[in-house]
Amino acid sequence: MKMKAGCSQLKPVVLILIFSLCFYESFQQTEPQVCELCGGSVLNVSGTVGQFCASAGRIQGRCCLGNNTSGPEHIIGLDLSNCSLTQVEDLQNASKALIIDLSLNPMVNISDAVFQGFIQLNQLILPPVISCPGGNASWEKVEAKEGNRVCEGQRDLCNQTGQLSIECPENSLCGPNGPGFFECSCADKYHGYKCLREGEFPSLQVFVPLGASTVVLSLVLWVTQRRKVKPL
């Protein structure tokens, strides 16, 4: 009887997760892809991203996609150089990129938050007036090169000593979260506010209401969009 009860409780959870994923994918497909923020393609020979991609992946638009035979492809290089961009606000589709080129654009500033979560970013090429995200302390090497500012070798703030005072709560671990950013995550068997609660995380009680609210919100958005345009 206990096994049957457990299975009957899991079925709604599975259905909710499936519906949530379907709606999430449908909304994701309508978002602009970072590879199409600029016309043209990655420069094969003269461009830094093109040289990197020649041996590491394949070019699609302004992106270099990794050679991954065991799973979905992801962006490992992004070339948005000479795209007449005055600002950049969202590059999250390229959060796994190792190299990004934003040179030759009329930008005067860019928020550090744009690169939050870019933990694998190893080389960033910027217009000379823009500082490296997180400051020079977040990079092994910062130099002016060919009229650009080049940030190389992202540093892990959690491993630095004598420069920043990073204190995560007790029962938590510090982890990198992009240049100039770090995050504290609870250690095993701890969860909750400041990781003060010990024991298994109550996933069933949390994710069932969350999944249900996601489905309801998605349905409301879908119905709202359908009713926006009405015949006269």
Buried (B, 14 or more C-beta within 10 A) or exposed (E): EEEEEEEEEEEEBEEBBEBBEEBEEEEEEEEEBBBEBBEEBBBEEEBBBBBBBBEBBEBBBBBBBBEEEEEEBBBBBBBBBBBEBEEBEEBEBBBBBBBBBBBBBEBEEBEBEBBBBBBBBBBBBBBEEBBBBBEEBBBEEBEEEEEBBBBBEBBEBBEEEEEEEEEBEEBBEBBBBBBBBBBBEBEEEBBEEEBEBEEEBEEEEEBBEEBBEBBEEBEEEEEEEEEEEEEE
